[in-house]
């Protein structure tokens, strides 16, 4: 836990300041919303969110359940981690599966190989309706993507889950407005102001455990359009491609079909920090195959109800 | 500051987090300045750079346009203007920065107020060829009104005036004359060329006559809002923790009052007053995550345990016993109207002040403020982007300090309960509640 603040009133360190802000935002959600949920995927950002929630609410229980929208295309290491960590914390985990939405017919893929990533919005909206959540707390950061740079910390979504970038609530001082009418929804982003480097520094400082695929390991991959594509049952090599065993790590862990690893020898948080500080490619640029399609693709997805 | 590299992450020096605002229009080179700061601190990564290089080429530009880095949403790109506040980040290894990038046009006063509300410092850009303009004065007035502690006037495009010392000093003189009239103090001046990078991160060679700090040096050494601990302790209660875990009898009587220290500091043993009840007790423990941390300063989110059992809920305030704020049911304020729907005298609004929410009605519009000159004008109504001195009647009291003494407990927002939109931003004026 955090060290004593220095007696001579030197300012808070940047991580202390970011952490304090995130705790404040989570407590505002708890104070203002009747039935919130915290989106937890087992990824590094949401793992930081759980530590922040512990600092915010212990010795009490979290005033919200954890919710994961599972595409069915997640790495086993990550979903196992998700389950065991929720259990260790003694908090309730709700998993809703995109495959159930497909069976219901609310999600229709164009073809079997289509990325399921953007369809998560449908399953999320179904879960929101099923449980009557009035707020979902997410681990999105403004440095991830241009569309996020202008999104509010408390981001209003209408009854259809849509984000309207031209009609956002002004957000001033540390006064957050999470008021909604029935059927409407707030997405709250407590770590909006964190960068990837901040996240890794926090993981190091708090000594947080992560799914193993964040650390360097050898994995069969092919090189495709400048990215490394892991060879899995879902993402087989194409006939003209050569499978190579390469030492890689994942910078983000999303849907298998659209998350690529980077070449790396970093097998500890400390080494990852050194690499992150020296990296020359943005997090999503390196690793998200779906975001490259269009400069505005995240904005488009958010308008449709995406996280 | 040529060693300003994020690779220094492991240095033990951490000068915290500075939030600053850049004011100016595209013409002043604001986007270029932000691009320059990100580029020279090595925050821009290769793929982001190649994306803007592509766009520059598509638009027929010969060099990479750094201003494209701050181009926002597709909706805005189509219109070619920035309509909303965007947040950018960079770090020098010793300090982390959050830039609030607000559009500069007059019709966007509300965006600037929004961006300014959290800023510790404002960079006001002046085009060296044009000098102090109406817009410069407007930005300075708003920055001052919203209580930004540090103002930096950056005279940009020095390359276009032959890096002339005389031009710079004339602008400085003009600005100081204006600032003195408006009571704006503690302003720093710096000549820069954002395009060429002179005096931004690197000193460059063209401005040898200027002996002061570079812009980044000024940022690195600015004191943070958290440094100011002179204000008395204020702790609005956000949430009350009562675990009542049957498996853990020790927690049976646990009552933790959760919130953020908005000003001052707190430690175990401090005497406090709880508002609105006015009951007094002492702090038994200061905790974070259920563990004792002994003390906390402004900016920290903590949990307080008290020595006596007092009924406290969200919206109450715990304050220093000898310096508690007054309860006010009628407030004098400076209000910025944010909504397209004008302020309506007949309506009941909600005012959120700290964690407290009360019903409010407009009592009077004392006058409207001309945002370019601060002149007082009579006003019957308020529309979007208006600034005015207004009086509100409240259904329940709030525990406020004057904004110019305390930016946290002097600020509030106005909410329209019909659609829950945030429609106004207010600052409690000095002398409020004196009647």
Interface residues (C-beta under 8 A of the other chain):
Chain A: X1 X2 X4 X5 X7 X9 X11 X12 X13 X14 X15 X16 X17 X18 X19 X20 X21 X23 X24 X27 X28 X30 X31 X54 X55 X56 X57 X58 X59 X60 X61 X63 X142 X143 X146 X147 X149 X150 X165 X166 X168 X169 X170 X171 X172 X173 X174 X175 X177 X179 X180 X181 X192 X193 X195 X197 X198 X201 X273 X274 X277 X278 X279 X280 X281 X282 X285 X286 X295 X296 X299 X300
Chain B: X6 X7 X8 X9 X10 X14 X15 X16 X17 X45 X46 X47 X48 X51 X71 X72 X73 X74 X75 X83 X84 X85 X86 X87 X88 X89 X91 X95 X96 X98 X110 X113 X114 X117 X118 X224 X226 X227 X229 X238 X239 X241 X242 X243 X245 X248 X251 X254 X256 X258 X259 X260 X265 X288 X289 X290 X291 X293 X294 X295 X296 X297 X299 X300 X301 X314 X338 X352 X354 X355 X407 X408 X411 X412 X413 X415 X419 X420 X421 X422 X425
